[in-house]
Amino acid sequence: MAKKLFVGNLSWGIDDAGLEEAFASYGAIEEAVVIRERGTGRSKGFGFVTFAEDAAADAAIEEMNEKEVDGRPITVNEARPMEPRE
């Protein structure tokens, strides 16, 4: 079953391919997306990586949380569902 990870504190220069590359050694990735602002297209500094297997995602959380990527220590944990906005 697929597991989605939240990745925070990304450098402004990282793109979807760079995010996928940073996590590729842990297993098959279904999707890697850096979230961008609508108007400018600039990175918001976080993204999501979806792994095909839970074990690969768990290994990525364990090893990548607080690891430096592109000069910044990233935060990695399991993504939570988006909360409804009012």
PyMOL Python script that loads the backbone (N, CA, C, O; Angstrom):
from pymol import cmd

cmd.read_pdbstr("""\
ATOM      1  N   MET A   1       0.840  -1.187   0.000  1.00  0.00           N
ATOM      2  CA  MET A   1       0.000   0.000   0.000  1.00  0.00           C
ATOM      3  C   MET A   1       0.882   1.246   0.000  1.00  0.00           C
ATOM      4  O   MET A   1       1.952   1.245   0.609  1.00  0.00           O
ATOM      5  N   ALA A   2       0.454   2.282  -0.661  1.00  0.00           N
ATOM      6  CA  ALA A   2       1.226   3.518  -0.768  1.00  0.00           C
ATOM      7  C   ALA A   2       1.163   4.325   0.531  1.00  0.00           C
ATOM      8  O   ALA A   2       0.157   4.328   1.241  1.00  0.00           O
ATOM      9  N   LYS A   3       2.271   5.006   0.813  1.00  0.00           N
ATOM     10  CA  LYS A   3       2.331   5.883   1.984  1.00  0.00           C
ATOM     11  C   LYS A   3       2.904   7.221   1.550  1.00  0.00           C
ATOM     12  O   LYS A   3       3.926   7.280   0.867  1.00  0.00           O
ATOM     13  N   LYS A   4       2.230   8.303   1.957  1.00  0.00           N
ATOM     14  CA  LYS A   4       2.619   9.659   1.570  1.00  0.00           C
ATOM     15  C   LYS A   4       3.365  10.320   2.724  1.00  0.00           C
ATOM     16  O   LYS A   4       2.930  10.269   3.874  1.00  0.00           O
ATOM     17  N   LEU A   5       4.499  10.942   2.394  1.00  0.00           N
ATOM     18  CA  LEU A   5       5.313  11.649   3.376  1.00  0.00           C
ATOM     19  C   LEU A   5       5.273  13.151   3.140  1.00  0.00           C
ATOM     20  O   LEU A   5       5.254  13.612   1.999  1.00  0.00           O
ATOM     21  N   PHE A   6       5.261  13.902   4.226  1.00  0.00           N
ATOM     22  CA  PHE A   6       5.405  15.354   4.180  1.00  0.00           C
ATOM     23  C   PHE A   6       6.886  15.653   4.310  1.00  0.00           C
ATOM     24  O   PHE A   6       7.559  15.082   5.167  1.00  0.00           O
ATOM     25  N   VAL A   7       7.404  16.540   3.472  1.00  0.00           N
ATOM     26  CA  VAL A   7       8.806  16.945   3.525  1.00  0.00           C
ATOM     27  C   VAL A   7       8.836  18.463   3.652  1.00  0.00           C
ATOM     28  O   VAL A   7       8.425  19.170   2.731  1.00  0.00           O
ATOM     29  N   GLY A   8       9.316  18.968   4.781  1.00  0.00           N
ATOM     30  CA  GLY A   8       9.339  20.395   5.033  1.00  0.00           C
ATOM     31  C   GLY A   8      10.738  20.975   5.089  1.00  0.00           C
ATOM     32  O   GLY A   8      11.725  20.240   5.144  1.00  0.00           O
ATOM     33  N   ASN A   9      10.817  22.289   5.075  1.00  0.00           N
ATOM     34  CA  ASN A   9      12.058  23.065   5.120  1.00  0.00           C
ATOM     35  C   ASN A   9      12.937  22.825   3.887  1.00  0.00           C
ATOM     36  O   ASN A   9      14.164  22.800   3.979  1.00  0.00           O
ATOM     37  N   LEU A  10      12.287  22.649   2.740  1.00  0.00           N
ATOM     38  CA  LEU A  10      13.028  22.462   1.494  1.00  0.00           C
ATOM     39  C   LEU A  10      13.653  23.778   1.043  1.00  0.00           C
ATOM     40  O   LEU A  10      13.124  24.857   1.311  1.00  0.00           O
ATOM     41  N   SER A  11      14.782  23.668   0.358  1.00  0.00           N
ATOM     42  CA  SER A  11      15.392  24.875  -0.202  1.00  0.00           C
ATOM     43  C   SER A  11      14.505  25.379  -1.337  1.00  0.00           C
ATOM     44  O   SER A  11      13.776  24.607  -1.960  1.00  0.00           O
ATOM     45  N   TRP A  12      14.577  26.691  -1.596  1.00  0.00           N
ATOM     46  CA  TRP A  12      13.719  27.288  -2.616  1.00  0.00           C
ATOM     47  C   TRP A  12      14.044  26.779  -4.012  1.00  0.00           C
ATOM     48  O   TRP A  12      13.189  26.825  -4.897  1.00  0.00           O
ATOM     49  N   GLY A  13      15.244  26.302  -4.223  1.00  0.00           N
ATOM     50  CA  GLY A  13      15.666  25.883  -5.561  1.00  0.00           C
ATOM     51  C   GLY A  13      15.315  24.452  -5.936  1.00  0.00           C
ATOM     52  O   GLY A  13      15.477  24.075  -7.097  1.00  0.00           O
ATOM     53  N   ILE A  14      14.846  23.651  -5.009  1.00  0.00           N
ATOM     54  CA  ILE A  14      14.572  22.246  -5.325  1.00  0.00           C
ATOM     55  C   ILE A  14      13.264  22.126  -6.117  1.00  0.00           C
ATOM     56  O   ILE A  14      12.290  22.829  -5.847  1.00  0.00           O
ATOM     57  N   ASP A  15      13.267  21.218  -7.100  1.00  0.00           N
ATOM     58  CA  ASP A  15      12.071  20.978  -7.901  1.00  0.00           C
ATOM     59  C   ASP A  15      11.594  19.548  -7.683  1.00  0.00           C
ATOM     60  O   ASP A  15      12.168  18.814  -6.878  1.00  0.00           O
ATOM     61  N   ASP A  16      10.547  19.154  -8.398  1.00  0.00           N
ATOM     62  CA  ASP A  16       9.982  17.813  -8.230  1.00  0.00           C
ATOM     63  C   ASP A  16      11.030  16.725  -8.476  1.00  0.00           C
ATOM     64  O   ASP A  16      11.119  15.762  -7.714  1.00  0.00           O
ATOM     65  N   ALA A  17      11.814  16.877  -9.532  1.00  0.00           N
ATOM     66  CA  ALA A  17      12.831  15.880  -9.870  1.00  0.00           C
ATOM     67  C   ALA A  17      13.907  15.801  -8.781  1.00  0.00           C
ATOM     68  O   ALA A  17      14.364  14.710  -8.438  1.00  0.00           O
ATOM     69  N   GLY A  18      14.303  16.936  -8.247  1.00  0.00           N
ATOM     70  CA  GLY A  18      15.297  16.955  -7.177  1.00  0.00           C
ATOM     71  C   GLY A  18      14.789  16.303  -5.909  1.00  0.00           C
ATOM     72  O   GLY A  18      15.535  15.614  -5.213  1.00  0.00           O
ATOM     73  N   LEU A  19      13.512  16.520  -5.609  1.00  0.00           N
ATOM     74  CA  LEU A  19      12.905  15.893  -4.435  1.00  0.00           C
ATOM     75  C   LEU A  19      12.854  14.383  -4.618  1.00  0.00           C
ATOM     76  O   LEU A  19      13.177  13.627  -3.702  1.00  0.00           O
ATOM     77  N   GLU A  20      12.451  13.952  -5.794  1.00  0.00           N
ATOM     78  CA  GLU A  20      12.405  12.507  -6.072  1.00  0.00           C
ATOM     79  C   GLU A  20      13.794  11.899  -5.982  1.00  0.00           C
ATOM     80  O   GLU A  20      13.960  10.810  -5.433  1.00  0.00           O
ATOM     81  N   GLU A  21      14.788  12.586  -6.513  1.00  0.00           N
ATOM     82  CA  GLU A  21      16.167  12.089  -6.485  1.00  0.00           C
ATOM     83  C   GLU A  21      16.673  11.928  -5.056  1.00  0.00           C
ATOM     84  O   GLU A  21      17.389  10.972  -4.759  1.00  0.00           O
ATOM     85  N   ALA A  22      16.309  12.849  -4.169  1.00  0.00           N
ATOM     86  CA  ALA A  22      16.757  12.799  -2.778  1.00  0.00           C
ATOM     87  C   ALA A  22      16.225  11.572  -2.049  1.00  0.00           C
ATOM     88  O   ALA A  22      16.859  11.084  -1.114  1.00  0.00           O
ATOM     89  N   PHE A  23      15.055  11.065  -2.472  1.00  0.00           N
ATOM     90  CA  PHE A  23      14.425   9.938  -1.785  1.00  0.00           C
ATOM     91  C   PHE A  23      14.474   8.629  -2.569  1.00  0.00           C
ATOM     92  O   PHE A  23      14.051   7.597  -2.049  1.00  0.00           O
ATOM     93  N   ALA A  24      14.966   8.638  -3.777  1.00  0.00           N
ATOM     94  CA  ALA A  24      14.924   7.477  -4.672  1.00  0.00           C
ATOM     95  C   ALA A  24      15.633   6.244  -4.125  1.00  0.00           C
ATOM     96  O   ALA A  24      15.240   5.123  -4.450  1.00  0.00           O
ATOM     97  N   SER A  25      16.650   6.415  -3.315  1.00  0.00           N
ATOM     98  CA  SER A  25      17.407   5.260  -2.824  1.00  0.00           C
ATOM     99  C   SER A  25      16.631   4.408  -1.823  1.00  0.00           C
ATOM    100  O   SER A  25      17.073   3.313  -1.477  1.00  0.00           O
ATOM    101  N   TYR A  26      15.487   4.891  -1.355  1.00  0.00           N
ATOM    102  CA  TYR A  26      14.713   4.153  -0.348  1.00  0.00           C
ATOM    103  C   TYR A  26      13.675   3.213  -0.942  1.00  0.00           C
ATOM    104  O   TYR A  26      13.178   2.332  -0.241  1.00  0.00           O
ATOM    105  N   GLY A  27      13.339   3.376  -2.202  1.00  0.00           N
ATOM    106  CA  GLY A  27      12.367   2.487  -2.836  1.00  0.00           C
ATOM    107  C   GLY A  27      11.611   3.177  -3.956  1.00  0.00           C
ATOM    108  O   GLY A  27      11.901   4.315  -4.324  1.00  0.00           O
ATOM    109  N   ALA A  28      10.633   2.455  -4.485  1.00  0.00           N
ATOM    110  CA  ALA A  28       9.846   2.958  -5.613  1.00  0.00           C
ATOM    111  C   ALA A  28       8.974   4.136  -5.184  1.00  0.00           C
ATOM    112  O   ALA A  28       8.208   4.049  -4.224  1.00  0.00           O
ATOM    113  N   ILE A  29       9.108   5.232  -5.918  1.00  0.00           N
ATOM    114  CA  ILE A  29       8.342   6.444  -5.628  1.00  0.00           C
ATOM    115  C   ILE A  29       7.246   6.587  -6.670  1.00  0.00           C
ATOM    116  O   ILE A  29       7.506   6.555  -7.873  1.00  0.00           O
ATOM    117  N   GLU A  30       6.022   6.744  -6.196  1.00  0.00           N
ATOM    118  CA  GLU A  30       4.888   6.947  -7.101  1.00  0.00           C
ATOM    119  C   GLU A  30       4.777   8.405  -7.530  1.00  0.00           C
ATOM    120  O   GLU A  30       4.410   8.700  -8.667  1.00  0.00           O
ATOM    121  N   GLU A  31       5.102   9.325  -6.600  1.00  0.00           N
ATOM    122  CA  GLU A  31       4.973  10.743  -6.904  1.00  0.00           C
ATOM    123  C   GLU A  31       5.843  11.552  -5.948  1.00  0.00           C
ATOM    124  O   GLU A  31       5.952  11.225  -4.766  1.00  0.00           O
ATOM    125  N   ALA A  32       6.459  12.606  -6.467  1.00  0.00           N
ATOM    126  CA  ALA A  32       7.205  13.567  -5.657  1.00  0.00           C
ATOM    127  C   ALA A  32       6.826  14.960  -6.163  1.00  0.00           C
ATOM    128  O   ALA A  32       7.032  15.285  -7.333  1.00  0.00           O
ATOM    129  N   VAL A  33       6.270  15.777  -5.264  1.00  0.00           N
ATOM    130  CA  VAL A  33       5.748  17.077  -5.669  1.00  0.00           C
ATOM    131  C   VAL A  33       6.186  18.152  -4.687  1.00  0.00           C
ATOM    132  O   VAL A  33       5.995  18.016  -3.478  1.00  0.00           O
ATOM    133  N   VAL A  34       6.775  19.223  -5.212  1.00  0.00           N
ATOM    134  CA  VAL A  34       7.078  20.413  -4.421  1.00  0.00           C
ATOM    135  C   VAL A  34       5.876  21.342  -4.583  1.00  0.00           C
ATOM    136  O   VAL A  34       5.463  21.633  -5.706  1.00  0.00           O
ATOM    137  N   ILE A  35       5.316  21.806  -3.470  1.00  0.00           N
ATOM    138  CA  ILE A  35       4.142  22.674  -3.513  1.00  0.00           C
ATOM    139  C   ILE A  35       4.585  24.100  -3.847  1.00  0.00           C
ATOM    140  O   ILE A  35       5.531  24.629  -3.264  1.00  0.00           O
ATOM    141  N   ARG A  36       3.877  24.701  -4.799  1.00  0.00           N
ATOM    142  CA  ARG A  36       4.237  26.027  -5.296  1.00  0.00           C
ATOM    143  C   ARG A  36       3.085  27.011  -5.124  1.00  0.00           C
ATOM    144  O   ARG A  36       1.917  26.625  -5.075  1.00  0.00           O
ATOM    145  N   GLU A  37       3.446  28.303  -5.032  1.00  0.00           N
ATOM    146  CA  GLU A  37       2.443  29.365  -4.963  1.00  0.00           C
ATOM    147  C   GLU A  37       1.742  29.470  -6.310  1.00  0.00           C
ATOM    148  O   GLU A  37       2.376  29.319  -7.355  1.00  0.00           O
ATOM    149  N   ARG A  38       0.461  29.724  -6.291  1.00  0.00           N
ATOM    150  CA  ARG A  38      -0.310  29.800  -7.544  1.00  0.00           C
ATOM    151  C   ARG A  38       0.145  30.929  -8.451  1.00  0.00           C
ATOM    152  O   ARG A  38       0.380  30.708  -9.639  1.00  0.00           O
ATOM    153  N   GLY A  39       0.272  32.117  -7.921  1.00  0.00           N
ATOM    154  CA  GLY A  39       0.576  33.285  -8.744  1.00  0.00           C
ATOM    155  C   GLY A  39       1.987  33.322  -9.284  1.00  0.00           C
ATOM    156  O   GLY A  39       2.194  33.633 -10.457  1.00  0.00           O
ATOM    157  N   THR A  40       2.967  33.008  -8.442  1.00  0.00           N
ATOM    158  CA  THR A  40       4.361  33.164  -8.835  1.00  0.00           C
ATOM    159  C   THR A  40       5.036  31.869  -9.256  1.00  0.00           C
ATOM    160  O   THR A  40       6.033  31.903  -9.978  1.00  0.00           O
ATOM    161  N   GLY A  41       4.518  30.736  -8.823  1.00  0.00           N
ATOM    162  CA  GLY A  41       5.153  29.462  -9.125  1.00  0.00           C
ATOM    163  C   GLY A  41       6.336  29.174  -8.231  1.00  0.00           C
ATOM    164  O   GLY A  41       7.026  28.172  -8.414  1.00  0.00           O
ATOM    165  N   ARG A  42       6.581  30.051  -7.257  1.00  0.00           N
ATOM    166  CA  ARG A  42       7.705  29.873  -6.332  1.00  0.00           C
ATOM    167  C   ARG A  42       7.374  28.790  -5.313  1.00  0.00           C
ATOM    168  O   ARG A  42       6.231  28.665  -4.871  1.00  0.00           O
ATOM    169  N   SER A  43       8.384  28.011  -4.947  1.00  0.00           N
ATOM    170  CA  SER A  43       8.210  26.954  -3.958  1.00  0.00           C
ATOM    171  C   SER A  43       7.737  27.525  -2.627  1.00  0.00           C
ATOM    172  O   SER A  43       8.159  28.607  -2.218  1.00  0.00           O
ATOM    173  N   LYS A  44       6.861  26.789  -1.960  1.00  0.00           N
ATOM    174  CA  LYS A  44       6.416  27.176  -0.623  1.00  0.00           C
ATOM    175  C   LYS A  44       7.328  26.576   0.449  1.00  0.00           C
ATOM    176  O   LYS A  44       7.124  26.817   1.639  1.00  0.00           O
ATOM    177  N   GLY A  45       8.330  25.799   0.037  1.00  0.00           N
ATOM    178  CA  GLY A  45       9.290  25.241   0.989  1.00  0.00           C
ATOM    179  C   GLY A  45       8.906  23.892   1.560  1.00  0.00           C
ATOM    180  O   GLY A  45       9.524  23.415   2.512  1.00  0.00           O
ATOM    181  N   PHE A  46       7.875  23.267   0.975  1.00  0.00           N
ATOM    182  CA  PHE A  46       7.519  21.921   1.408  1.00  0.00           C
ATOM    183  C   PHE A  46       6.964  21.137   0.232  1.00  0.00           C
ATOM    184  O   PHE A  46       6.627  21.694  -0.813  1.00  0.00           O
ATOM    185  N   GLY A  47       6.879  19.828   0.431  1.00  0.00           N
ATOM    186  CA  GLY A  47       6.363  18.976  -0.623  1.00  0.00           C
ATOM    187  C   GLY A  47       5.941  17.631  -0.068  1.00  0.00           C
ATOM    188  O   GLY A  47       5.918  17.416   1.144  1.00  0.00           O
ATOM    189  N   PHE A  48       5.606  16.728  -0.982  1.00  0.00           N
ATOM    190  CA  PHE A  48       5.141  15.406  -0.598  1.00  0.00           C
ATOM    191  C   PHE A  48       5.812  14.362  -1.477  1.00  0.00           C
ATOM    192  O   PHE A  48       6.016  14.571  -2.673  1.00  0.00           O
ATOM    193  N   VAL A  49       6.154  13.222  -0.855  1.00  0.00           N
ATOM    194  CA  VAL A  49       6.710  12.090  -1.580  1.00  0.00           C
ATOM    195  C   VAL A  49       5.837  10.884  -1.249  1.00  0.00           C
ATOM    196  O   VAL A  49       5.624  10.570  -0.079  1.00  0.00           O
ATOM    197  N   THR A  50       5.332  10.207  -2.286  1.00  0.00           N
ATOM    198  CA  THR A  50       4.496   9.027  -2.091  1.00  0.00           C
ATOM    199  C   THR A  50       5.284   7.794  -2.503  1.00  0.00           C
ATOM    200  O   THR A  50       5.718   7.669  -3.648  1.00  0.00           O
ATOM    201  N   PHE A  51       5.461   6.883  -1.548  1.00  0.00           N
ATOM    202  CA  PHE A  51       6.173   5.629  -1.794  1.00  0.00           C
ATOM    203  C   PHE A  51       5.181   4.520  -2.089  1.00  0.00           C
ATOM    204  O   PHE A  51       4.071   4.516  -1.557  1.00  0.00           O
ATOM    205  N   ALA A  52       5.578   3.581  -2.933  1.00  0.00           N
ATOM    206  CA  ALA A  52       4.730   2.450  -3.272  1.00  0.00           C
ATOM    207  C   ALA A  52       4.598   1.492  -2.085  1.00  0.00           C
ATOM    208  O   ALA A  52       3.560   0.850  -1.923  1.00  0.00           O
ATOM    209  N   GLU A  53       5.635   1.392  -1.258  1.00  0.00           N
ATOM    210  CA  GLU A  53       5.627   0.444  -0.144  1.00  0.00           C
ATOM    211  C   GLU A  53       5.826   1.167   1.181  1.00  0.00           C
ATOM    212  O   GLU A  53       6.646   2.079   1.288  1.00  0.00           O
ATOM    213  N   ASP A  54       5.069   0.748   2.184  1.00  0.00           N
ATOM    214  CA  ASP A  54       5.154   1.348   3.511  1.00  0.00           C
ATOM    215  C   ASP A  54       6.542   1.224   4.126  1.00  0.00           C
ATOM    216  O   ASP A  54       7.023   2.164   4.760  1.00  0.00           O
ATOM    217  N   ALA A  55       7.189   0.080   3.946  1.00  0.00           N
ATOM    218  CA  ALA A  55       8.510  -0.144   4.539  1.00  0.00           C
ATOM    219  C   ALA A  55       9.533   0.860   3.997  1.00  0.00           C
ATOM    220  O   ALA A  55      10.379   1.349   4.745  1.00  0.00           O
ATOM    221  N   ALA A  56       9.457   1.162   2.717  1.00  0.00           N
ATOM    222  CA  ALA A  56      10.371   2.137   2.109  1.00  0.00           C
ATOM    223  C   ALA A  56      10.115   3.520   2.687  1.00  0.00           C
ATOM    224  O   ALA A  56      11.056   4.264   2.966  1.00  0.00           O
ATOM    225  N   ALA A  57       8.847   3.866   2.868  1.00  0.00           N
ATOM    226  CA  ALA A  57       8.501   5.165   3.437  1.00  0.00           C
ATOM    227  C   ALA A  57       8.993   5.270   4.880  1.00  0.00           C
ATOM    228  O   ALA A  57       9.529   6.304   5.279  1.00  0.00           O
ATOM    229  N   ASP A  58       8.813   4.213   5.655  1.00  0.00           N
ATOM    230  CA  ASP A  58       9.270   4.214   7.047  1.00  0.00           C
ATOM    231  C   ASP A  58      10.791   4.379   7.128  1.00  0.00           C
ATOM    232  O   ASP A  58      11.292   5.100   7.991  1.00  0.00           O
ATOM    233  N   ALA A  59      11.520   3.715   6.234  1.00  0.00           N
ATOM    234  CA  ALA A  59      12.981   3.846   6.195  1.00  0.00           C
ATOM    235  C   ALA A  59      13.380   5.276   5.833  1.00  0.00           C
ATOM    236  O   ALA A  59      14.326   5.822   6.401  1.00  0.00           O
ATOM    237  N   ALA A  60      12.666   5.875   4.894  1.00  0.00           N
ATOM    238  CA  ALA A  60      12.963   7.251   4.484  1.00  0.00           C
ATOM    239  C   ALA A  60      12.727   8.217   5.639  1.00  0.00           C
ATOM    240  O   ALA A  60      13.525   9.131   5.846  1.00  0.00           O
ATOM    241  N   ILE A  61      11.650   8.033   6.390  1.00  0.00           N
ATOM    242  CA  ILE A  61      11.384   8.893   7.547  1.00  0.00           C
ATOM    243  C   ILE A  61      12.525   8.775   8.547  1.00  0.00           C
ATOM    244  O   ILE A  61      13.054   9.780   9.023  1.00  0.00           O
ATOM    245  N   GLU A  62      12.893   7.556   8.855  1.00  0.00           N
ATOM    246  CA  GLU A  62      13.931   7.290   9.853  1.00  0.00           C
ATOM    247  C   GLU A  62      15.272   7.918   9.472  1.00  0.00           C
ATOM    248  O   GLU A  62      15.952   8.504  10.314  1.00  0.00           O
ATOM    249  N   GLU A  63      15.643   7.793   8.206  1.00  0.00           N
ATOM    250  CA  GLU A  63      16.975   8.236   7.788  1.00  0.00           C
ATOM    251  C   GLU A  63      17.040   9.670   7.266  1.00  0.00           C
ATOM    252  O   GLU A  63      18.085  10.312   7.368  1.00  0.00           O
ATOM    253  N   MET A  64      15.940  10.182   6.710  1.00  0.00           N
ATOM    254  CA  MET A  64      15.997  11.507   6.089  1.00  0.00           C
ATOM    255  C   MET A  64      15.561  12.649   7.012  1.00  0.00           C
ATOM    256  O   MET A  64      15.910  13.800   6.754  1.00  0.00           O
ATOM    257  N   ASN A  65      14.813  12.363   8.073  1.00  0.00           N
ATOM    258  CA  ASN A  65      14.378  13.430   8.971  1.00  0.00           C
ATOM    259  C   ASN A  65      15.590  14.110   9.590  1.00  0.00           C
ATOM    260  O   ASN A  65      16.455  13.450  10.164  1.00  0.00           O
ATOM    261  N   GLU A  66      15.648  15.429   9.470  1.00  0.00           N
ATOM    262  CA  GLU A  66      16.756  16.273   9.965  1.00  0.00           C
ATOM    263  C   GLU A  66      18.040  16.132   9.149  1.00  0.00           C
ATOM    264  O   GLU A  66      19.067  16.688   9.536  1.00  0.00           O
ATOM    265  N   LYS A  67      18.010  15.408   8.036  1.00  0.00           N
ATOM    266  CA  LYS A  67      19.183  15.294   7.166  1.00  0.00           C
ATOM    267  C   LYS A  67      19.268  16.548   6.299  1.00  0.00           C
ATOM    268  O   LYS A  67      18.242  17.118   5.927  1.00  0.00           O
ATOM    269  N   GLU A  68      20.478  16.975   5.981  1.00  0.00           N
ATOM    270  CA  GLU A  68      20.676  18.167   5.171  1.00  0.00           C
ATOM    271  C   GLU A  68      20.526  17.835   3.687  1.00  0.00           C
ATOM    272  O   GLU A  68      21.201  16.950   3.162  1.00  0.00           O
ATOM    273  N   VAL A  69      19.628  18.561   3.026  1.00  0.00           N
ATOM    274  CA  VAL A  69      19.409  18.426   1.584  1.00  0.00           C
ATOM    275  C   VAL A  69      19.468  19.834   0.999  1.00  0.00           C
ATOM    276  O   VAL A  69      18.714  20.716   1.407  1.00  0.00           O
ATOM    277  N   ASP A  70      20.350  20.032   0.060  1.00  0.00           N
ATOM    278  CA  ASP A  70      20.530  21.358  -0.563  1.00  0.00           C
ATOM    279  C   ASP A  70      20.842  22.429   0.477  1.00  0.00           C
ATOM    280  O   ASP A  70      20.398  23.571   0.358  1.00  0.00           O
ATOM    281  N   GLY A  71      21.612  22.050   1.499  1.00  0.00           N
ATOM    282  CA  GLY A  71      22.050  23.019   2.501  1.00  0.00           C
ATOM    283  C   GLY A  71      21.065  23.303   3.622  1.00  0.00           C
ATOM    284  O   GLY A  71      21.316  24.183   4.446  1.00  0.00           O
ATOM    285  N   ARG A  72      19.940  22.576   3.675  1.00  0.00           N
ATOM    286  CA  ARG A  72      18.939  22.810   4.725  1.00  0.00           C
ATOM    287  C   ARG A  72      18.544  21.488   5.377  1.00  0.00           C
ATOM    288  O   ARG A  72      18.377  20.484   4.685  1.00  0.00           O
ATOM    289  N   PRO A  73      18.394  21.478   6.707  1.00  0.00           N
ATOM    290  CA  PRO A  73      17.927  20.254   7.377  1.00  0.00           C
ATOM    291  C   PRO A  73      16.422  20.093   7.157  1.00  0.00           C
ATOM    292  O   PRO A  73      15.635  20.930   7.598  1.00  0.00           O
ATOM    293  N   ILE A  74      16.030  19.028   6.481  1.00  0.00           N
ATOM    294  CA  ILE A  74      14.619  18.846   6.153  1.00  0.00           C
ATOM    295  C   ILE A  74      13.865  18.112   7.269  1.00  0.00           C
ATOM    296  O   ILE A  74      14.461  17.409   8.085  1.00  0.00           O
ATOM    297  N   THR A  75      12.568  18.292   7.281  1.00  0.00           N
ATOM    298  CA  THR A  75      11.677  17.595   8.200  1.00  0.00           C
ATOM    299  C   THR A  75      10.901  16.577   7.382  1.00  0.00           C
ATOM    300  O   THR A  75      10.318  16.917   6.352  1.00  0.00           O
ATOM    301  N   VAL A  76      10.891  15.332   7.835  1.00  0.00           N
ATOM    302  CA  VAL A  76      10.180  14.281   7.115  1.00  0.00           C
ATOM    303  C   VAL A  76       9.310  13.512   8.094  1.00  0.00           C
ATOM    304  O   VAL A  76       9.800  13.000   9.101  1.00  0.00           O
ATOM    305  N   ASN A  77       8.016  13.430   7.796  1.00  0.00           N
ATOM    306  CA  ASN A  77       7.117  12.599   8.588  1.00  0.00           C
ATOM    307  C   ASN A  77       5.939  12.173   7.727  1.00  0.00           C
ATOM    308  O   ASN A  77       5.780  12.638   6.599  1.00  0.00           O
ATOM    309  N   GLU A  78       5.117  11.284   8.269  1.00  0.00           N
ATOM    310  CA  GLU A  78       3.964  10.812   7.516  1.00  0.00           C
ATOM    311  C   GLU A  78       2.970  11.958   7.341  1.00  0.00           C
ATOM    312  O   GLU A  78       2.662  12.676   8.292  1.00  0.00           O
ATOM    313  N   ALA A  79       2.476  12.118   6.127  1.00  0.00           N
ATOM    314  CA  ALA A  79       1.526  13.199   5.830  1.00  0.00           C
ATOM    315  C   ALA A  79       0.192  12.920   6.497  1.00  0.00           C
ATOM    316  O   ALA A  79      -0.264  11.779   6.567  1.00  0.00           O
ATOM    317  N   ARG A  80      -0.419  13.983   6.983  1.00  0.00           N
ATOM    318  CA  ARG A  80      -1.763  13.893   7.569  1.00  0.00           C
ATOM    319  C   ARG A  80      -2.758  14.420   6.560  1.00  0.00           C
ATOM    320  O   ARG A  80      -2.398  15.233   5.709  1.00  0.00           O
ATOM    321  N   PRO A  81      -4.007  13.974   6.634  1.00  0.00           N
ATOM    322  CA  PRO A  81      -5.012  14.518   5.708  1.00  0.00           C
ATOM    323  C   PRO A  81      -5.177  16.019   5.904  1.00  0.00           C
ATOM    324  O   PRO A  81      -5.061  16.535   7.016  1.00  0.00           O
ATOM    325  N   MET A  82      -5.447  16.705   4.803  1.00  0.00           N
ATOM    326  CA  MET A  82      -5.651  18.146   4.868  1.00  0.00           C
ATOM    327  C   MET A  82      -6.913  18.457   5.651  1.00  0.00           C
ATOM    328  O   MET A  82      -7.958  17.844   5.430  1.00  0.00           O
ATOM    329  N   GLU A  83      -6.815  19.407   6.562  1.00  0.00           N
ATOM    330  CA  GLU A  83      -7.967  19.780   7.374  1.00  0.00           C
ATOM    331  C   GLU A  83      -8.848  20.744   6.599  1.00  0.00           C
ATOM    332  O   GLU A  83      -8.337  21.615   5.895  1.00  0.00           O
ATOM    333  N   PRO A  84     -10.163  20.605   6.717  1.00  0.00           N
ATOM    334  CA  PRO A  84     -11.059  21.517   5.995  1.00  0.00           C
ATOM    335  C   PRO A  84     -10.887  22.961   6.447  1.00  0.00           C
ATOM    336  O   PRO A  84     -10.696  23.234   7.633  1.00  0.00           O
ATOM    337  N   ARG A  85     -10.957  23.879   5.493  1.00  0.00           N
ATOM    338  CA  ARG A  85     -10.850  25.306   5.798  1.00  0.00           C
ATOM    339  C   ARG A  85     -12.240  25.908   5.876  1.00  0.00           C
ATOM    340  O   ARG A  85     -13.184  25.427   5.249  1.00  0.00           O
ATOM    341  N   GLU A  86     -12.344  26.960   6.651  1.00  0.00           N
ATOM    342  CA  GLU A  86     -13.636  27.647   6.759  1.00  0.00           C
ATOM    343  C   GLU A  86     -13.735  28.762   5.750  1.00  0.00           C
ATOM    344  O   GLU A  86     -14.752  29.454   5.692  1.00  0.00           O
TER     345      GLU A  86
END
""", "prot")
cmd.dss("prot")
cmd.show_as("cartoon", "prot")
cmd.util.cbc("prot")
cmd.orient("prot")
